[in-house]
Amino acid sequence: MTNATPTTEEKLTLLVESGTIASATMTSVLGLMPDLDERFSGGFDEGLGQMLLVHLAMAVERVRRGEDIEHSEALDGVSGEALQRARLLLARLSATIGIDIGSQAEIAYVAAYLEAIEGESR
C-alpha cells in the first residue's frame, strides 16, 4: 500500500464529485497548469502550487455563490510584482470561466501564494 500524494486533478475531481465545484471550474483551473508549471520550473502539481490551484477553484465557486473572502492584514506585505502577476492570472481565469474573480482580497491571497511559490523555487 502506498501513500502517494493526490494530484491536483485528483483533488479537484473529488471536489467535483462532492458538488463543491463545477466540472467547468476544474477544467479551467487545470488549463492554467502548463503555464504555471513552465514559469515555476516544473513540479507545480505539488505543495503550494496545488494549494493555489485548489484556492482558485474555490474562488470561482465563491464568486458564483456571491460570497466574499475577507482580506487579511497579513497579506498587506505582498510585493507589487506578485500582485500584478496575481491580477493577470485571475484575469485569465475570469476570461476562461466567464465571471470576474478579481476582488482585492482574492488578488492578495493569490499574490501571497505566488510569492511563496517563488520563494520555494529559489
C-alpha positions, 0 to 999 in steps of 0.5 A, a space after each residue: 500500500 502506498 501513500 502517494 500524494 493526490 494530484 491536483 486533478 485528483 483533488 479537484 475531481 473529488 471536489 467535483 464529485 462532492 458538488 463543491 465545484 463545477 466540472 467547468 471550474 476544474 477544467 479551467 483551473 487545470 488549463 492554467 497548469 502548463 503555464 504555471 508549471 513552465 514559469 515555476 520550473 516544473 513540479 507545480 502539481 505539488 505543495 503550494 502550487 496545488 494549494 493555489 490551484 485548489 484556492 482558485 477553484 474555490 474562488 470561482 465557486 465563491 464568486 458564483 455563490 456571491 460570497 466574499 473572502 475577507 482580506 487579511 492584514 497579513 497579506 498587506 506585505 505582498 510585493 507589487 510584482 506578485 500582485 500584478 502577476 496575481 491580477 493577470 492570472 485571475 484575469 485569465 481565469 475570469 476570461 476562461 470561466 466567464 465571471 470576474 474573480 478579481 476582488 482585492 482580497 482574492 488578488 492578495 491571497 493569490 499574490 501571497 501564494 505566488 510569492 511563496 511559490 517563488 520563494 520555494 523555487 529559489 
